[in-house]
Amino acid sequence: MRPGATTRSTGGSKRKIRDILVSNTADAMLGSMIDANEEKLPRYLEEVVKQAESLRARSGAGAVASKAMTLRHWSEIPLCVAHSTNKEHGGLPGTMAIELLEREQCFTELTAWLEAAVGRSGCLALVSGEAGIGKTALLQEFTKRQSCARRVLWGACDALFTPRPLGPLHDIARQTEGALAEALSAPASREAIFSAALDELEHQHTPTLVVLEDMQWADEATLDLLKFLGRRIHRTRAMLVVTYRDDEVGARHALRFVVADLPRASVHRMSLGPLSEGAVAKLASAAGRSSEGLHRATDGNPFFVTEVLAAVADSIPVTVRDAVLARAERLSPAEREIAEVVAIVPGKTEAWLLQQAAQVDDAGLEGCLSIGMVRDEDGSLAFRHELARRALEDALSPARQQALHVRVLSILAQRAEVSHARLAHHAAGAHSARDILRFAPIATAQAASVGAHREAAAQYEVALHYSDELSATERATLLEQVSYECYLTDQIERAIEARRTALEIWKTSGSGLREGDALRWLSRLSWILGREVEADRYAAEAVATLESLPAGPELAMAYSNRSQHASAMTKY
């Protein structure tokens, strides 16, 4: 359940909203739409019921229908919000109040543009941003706040394999009825339909706000409609807001050419950016979760942030996974090959690596950019969000992942400047014991030398997974190294476990010196956890074992350890 959401049943709300909307719009499909989105709607139902009742009282069926059109997009609405169930946000007790974060400047600009459109001449506003950045949430909140436009009309393009011609206009016609609906249902010419759409904006000089969403998926006829209305919008008292995903609109996308031809005097632009670390921390606090690493993993994308906070810790939310995979499905086989190579490379994939690991051309790169990947000036390619990379990587079969790691490792191993940590990562993915045992110890030593002991411990654990390839002495030494790094990073239980396993190997091999030192370490580790009896027993065994051998530094350390225990026991 999402942060701040109530646990009350929404069955009654669902029936209520069905009655209000279906009865007022005579839309036979709306009831099934609500049913199909039942799992996605609970956090919005109460708010929309309240809005729908208010709209019905004020404006009749048309306005209710315009609000109902937003139902179809709820599955994609990001919650760049802080949730509350208190009255301080103006909500009723027990209901969910929503506060958009870091969008006040956007509201200010939208309000100014709409006031100018209503008071002087109409305008077109282009609102862009990556998927999940909050375009729909922003505009829904704006339509509630604004008081200039007496009519609000919504239309949207859909990511269909074969887009419906003039799909957004059909959405709007269902809200306005009248001449526009007749023109679309009759065998009218395109010119007649476009003229009916313009007449609707000029309708009785009524101030109107029109929202057309997801124009990156528009068909050719809809793009022509945008150009037609954009050139004439100044003659109306309307503001036409067009949203699109800028990360899916490449240099050769048809929308680019349409936007370039629009009259500059009538066009405003707004690009939504990600949330700051402070805003992400506020959302995490509201959800009762830590914000550590959250901004880095999500890059401040509101959809990713809220979904991660609503999911089980350290897992890829199913909603994020589904969104990423849905976009990847649009790739051609050649483009998919590029994306999969990048998915198994944390961070950026250098141009030279990409060229050797996949068949790369401009068309393939553009396809990858269209699903939200980014390319640096040096030609390297990466996923915009680490969560998106991990989602695609996790979707690959184990055999596919291994094959890609083998391919990438063979290329990286030929370059001297590549870090051993990076080589060890791909060696693990390739399940190559030989390469892991070759690269991981060096990577560990490098990490420990700069104080990165948690990373060092992780590298040792990777090597330990393949330690069956080592001799008993080598494996025991590796276990002691794991134990020491875990000790330095306060993973004491794991440090004890590794040291005990090493102790058994030393006992079997007859290495008394190493056995005694392992006992001394177990005494120290047990004492840290407050296990005094175990600590004292290990301390005594360490001294007894080492006293039977020639004196050396190990015995001196064992004596020191025993005396420290005795002194501490005397104090307490």
LOKE-659863 format. One record per residue (C-alpha): y, z, x; residue in three letters. Coordinates in steps of 0.25 Angstrom, whole numbers, plus 5000, padded with zeros to 4 digits. Each point is the difference from the previous one (the first is absolute). Example, Ala and Ser with C-alpha at 12.3 -4.5 7.8 and 13.67 -1.06 7.14 Angstrom:
# residues 2
498250315049Ala/501449985006Ser/
This chain:
# residues 572
500050005000Met/501449975005Arg/500950115005Pro/500750074989Gly/499249934989Ala/499650084988Thr/498550024996Thr/500349984985Arg/499249904993Ser/500749874998Thr/499149954988Gly/501150044990Gly/501149945008Ser/499249875001Lys/499849994985Arg/501450034998Lys/500549895009Ile/499149904994Arg/500550034986Asp/501449995005Ile/499949875008Leu/499049924993Val/500650024986Ser/501449965005Asn/499649885008Thr/498849954992Ala/499349985013Asp/498550004998Ala/499850005015Met/500850125003Leu/499050104995Gly/498949945009Ser/501050005012Met/500250154998Ile/498550024999Asp/499849925013Ala/501050085008Asn/499650144994Glu/499750065014Glu/501349955006Lys/500950044988Leu/499950154998Pro/501250045010Arg/500949914992Tyr/499650014985Leu/500850124996Glu/501349945006Glu/499849864993Val/499650064987Val/501450075000Lys/500749885005Gln/499349914989Ala/500350094989Glu/501550015004Ser/500049855002Leu/499449974986Arg/501150094994Ala/501149935007Arg/499749865001Ser/498749954992Gly/498849935004Ala/500649915011Gly/500550115009Ala/498650074998Val/499349885004Ala/500949985013Ser/499650145004Lys/498549974996Ala/500049895010Met/500050105011Thr/498650044997Leu/499449885006Arg/500650045014His/499750155000Trp/498849985009Ser/500949955011Glu/501250104998Ile/500250095013Pro/500450144997Leu/501150025011Cys/500250134993Val/500050155000Ala/499350064988His/500450124993Ser/499550074987Thr/501350084999Asn/501249994991Lys/501049995011Glu/499749845001His/500349994985Gly/498649994996Gly/499350074989Leu/499150125004Pro/498649955004Gly/500549855002Thr/500149935013Met/501449975005Ala/500349895010Ile/501049995011Glu/500149885008Leu/500350035014Leu/501149935009Glu/500349904990Arg/501450054995Glu/500849895007Gln/499149904994Cys/500350064986Phe/501549995004Thr/500049865004Glu/499149954988Leu/501050084990Thr/501249935007Ala/499449864999Trp/499650024985Leu/501450054996Glu/500649885007Ala/499049914993Ala/500350064986Val/501550015002Gly/500349875008Arg/498949905002Ser/498550005001Gly/499250025014Cys/498749995006Leu/499450115008Ala/498949985010Leu/499250135003Val/499049985011Ser/499050095007Gly/498650015004Glu/498950034991Ala/500050154995Gly/501550025005Ile/500450044986Gly/500749884994Lys/499450024986Thr/500250155000Ala/501549985004Leu/500349904989Leu/499350084990Gln/500850125003Glu/501349915001Phe/499749954986Thr/500050144995Lys/501250045007Arg/500949884997Gln/500950004987Ser/500649865001Cys/498949914996Ala/499750014985Arg/498749925002Arg/499050015012Val/498949895001Leu/498850005009Trp/499249895005Gly/499049995012Ala/499249905008Cys/498650035002Asp/499049975012Ala/499149914992Leu/499249895007Phe/500749914991Thr/501350054996Pro/500549994986Arg/501249904999Pro/501350084997Leu/499250134998Gly/501250095001Pro/500749924990Leu/498850024990His/500150155003Asp/501550004996Ile/499849914988Ala/499050104994Arg/501150105001Gln/501249924994Thr/499249914991Glu/500949904993Gly/500449865006Ala/499450035014Leu/498650034994Ala/500149884992Glu/500349915011Ala/498850055008Leu/499049994989Ser/500549864996Ala/499849875008Pro/501450015005Ala/500549945013Ser/500350095012Arg/501549974999Glu/499950064985Ala/499350125005Ile/500950035011Phe/501249984991Ser/499450104990Ala/499850105012Ala/501549985003Leu/500450024986Asp/499250135000Glu/500950055011Leu/501249964993Glu/499550064987His/501250044992Gln/500750045013His/499150125000Thr/499950075013Pro/498649985005Thr/499250045012Leu/498849915003Val/498950045011Val/499149905005Leu/498950065009Glu/499149955012Asp/500749875001Met/499149975013Gln/498949964990Trp/500949914991Ala/499549864996Asp/500949885003Glu/500650004986Ala/500450145001Thr/500749985013Leu/500749884994Asp/500450094988Leu/500650105011Leu/500849895006Lys/500549964986Phe/500450134996Leu/500650045013Gly/501049895000Arg/500450034986Arg/499950165000Ile/501550015002His/500349954986Arg/499350114994Thr/500150164999Arg/498750025006Ala/499450055013Met/498749935004Leu/499250095010Val/498949935007Val/499050085009Thr/499049945010Tyr/499250055012Arg/500749955012Asp/498850025009Asp/499349894992Glu/501149905000Val/499949935013Gly/500949905006Ala/499449884992Arg/499850074987His/500749934988Ala/500850124996Leu/500749995013Arg/500649874996Phe/500350044986Val/500850125005Val/500749925010Ala/500649904989Asp/500550114992Leu/501550024999Pro/500450115010Arg/501250054991Ala/499050044989Ser/498950065008Val/499850145006His/498950045009Arg/499350145001Met/498950025010Ser/499250134998Leu/499650085013Gly/498950105002Pro/500250154998Leu/500550085012Ser/499250115006Glu/500850114993Gly/499749934986Ala/498549995004Val/500050155004Ala/500650034986Lys/498949934993Leu/499050075008Ala/500650144998Ser/500049974985Ala/498649965000Ala/499650135008Gly/499649915012Arg/500349995015Ser/500949885003Ser/499550005015Glu/499749855003Gly/500249964986Leu/501349915003His/499349945012Arg/498849964992Ala/500849954988Thr/501249955006Asp/500850064989Gly/499449914989Asn/500150084987Pro/498849954994Phe/499150035012Phe/500750145002Val/499750044986Thr/498649954999Glu/499750075013Val/500550134995Leu/499249984987Ala/498749975008Ala/499150095007Val/500550035014Ala/499649905012Asp/499549904990Ser/500549864996Ile/500550014986Pro/499249904991Val/501349954994Thr/500549965014Val/498649945004Arg/500049924987Asp/501449955002Ala/499849965015Val/498749934996Leu/500649934988Ala/501049945009Arg/499049965011Ala/499249924990Glu/501149904999Arg/499849965015Leu/499249885004Ser/498850025009Pro/500849965012Ala/501150104996Glu/499050114997Arg/499449985014Glu/501350035006Ile/500350124991Ala/498650065003Glu/500249995015Val/501450084999Val/499350104990Ala/499150055011Ile/501150015010Val/500950134999Pro/501449975002Gly/500449865003Lys/499149885004Thr/500749935011Glu/500149854999Ala/499149975012Trp/498950094994Leu/500249934986Leu/499949865006Gln/498750035007Gln/499450084989Ala/500349914988Ala/500449864997Gln/501550024998Val/501049904995Asp/501350004993Asp/499449994986Ala/499050115003Gly/501150095005Leu/500949974988Glu/498950044991Gly/499850135006Cys/501550035000Leu/499949974985Ser/499150124997Ile/501050105007Gly/499649995015Met/501149995010Val/500349925013Arg/500850055012Asp/500949915008Glu/498950005011Asp/499049944990Gly/499250124998Ser/499550024986Leu/499750134992Ala/499950064987Phe/501350064994Arg/499350134997His/498850075007Glu/499450034987Leu/499949854996Ala/499349975014Arg/499050114998Arg/499849964985Ala/499649865005Leu/499250055012Glu/499250104991Asp/499749884990Ala/499349925011Leu/498550025001Ser/499550085012Pro/499449875006Ala/501349934999Arg/500850115006Gln/499050015012Gln/500149855002Ala/501550005000Leu/500150125010His/499049935009Val/500949885000Arg/501350085002Val/499350095011Leu/499649885008Ser/501449945001Ile/500750135003Leu/499050045011Ala/500549885008Gln/501450055001Arg/500350115010Ala/501350054992Glu/499250044988Val/499850164999Ser/498750065001His/500250074986Ala/500249874993Arg/498749945007Leu/499250134996Ala/500549984986His/499449864999His/498850045008Ala/499750104989Ala/500249904989Gly/499149915007Ala/498950115002His/499949975014Ser/499550125007Ala/500249945014Arg/501449974998Asp/500350134993Ile/499550085011Leu/500849915010Arg/501350014993Phe/500150134992Ala/499950105012Pro/501149935007Ile/500850004987Ala/499850154999Thr/500450035014Ala/501349924998Gln/500350074986Ala/499750145006Ala/500949975012Ser/501249984991Val/499750124991Gly/499449924989Ala/498850104999His/499749974985Arg/499849855003Glu/499250045012Ala/499150084992Ala/499849884990Ala/499749915011Gln/498950095006Tyr/499450014986Glu/499949854999Val/499350005013Ala/499150114996Leu/499549924988His/499449905010Tyr/499550115011Ser/498649974998Asp/500249895010Glu/500350115010Leu/499250095008Ser/499850154996Ala/501050055011Thr/501049894996Glu/499950044985Arg/500250155003Ala/501249975009Thr/500649914988Leu/499750114990Leu/500850105009Glu/501149915001Gln/500049994985Val/500050154999Ser/501250015010Tyr/500949904992Glu/499650074987Cys/500450135006Tyr/501349955004Leu/500349954986Thr/499550124993Asp/498849944994Gln/499250125005Ile/498849994991Glu/499749865005Arg/500350055014Ala/498950114998Ile/499049904994Glu/500249905012Ala/499950115010Arg/498750054994Arg/499349875000Thr/500449985015Ala/499450145003Leu/498749964994Glu/500049885009Ile/500350085012Trp/498950104997Lys/499049894999Thr/500449935013Ser/500050145008Gly/501549995004Ser/500350155000Gly/501449985005Leu/500449914989Arg/499250094990Glu/500850125005Gly/501349934999Asp/499749954986Ala/499750144995Leu/501350055006Arg/500749894992Trp/499350044987Leu/500450155002Ser/501449955001Arg/500049914988Leu/499350114992Ser/501050105003Trp/501149904995Ile/499450004987Leu/499950154999Gly/498450015002Arg/500150125010Glu/498450025000Val/499749865003Glu/501149995010Ala/499550135007Asp/498549955000Arg/500449865006Tyr/500950075011Ala/498850095004Ala/499049885000Glu/501049925009Ala/500150115010Val/498550035000Ala/499749855002Thr/501049975011Leu/499750135008Glu/498649955002Ser/500749885008Leu/500849995012Pro/501450064998Ala/501149894996Gly/501249984992Pro/499149994987Glu/499650155002Leu/501450045003Ala/500549944987Met/498850074993Ala/500450145005Tyr/501549974996Ser/499549964986Asn/499250134999Arg/501150095005Ser/501049944990Gln/499050024989His/499850155004Ala/501550025001Ser/500349944987Ala/498950084993Met/500650135006Thr/501349974995Lys/499549984986Tyr/
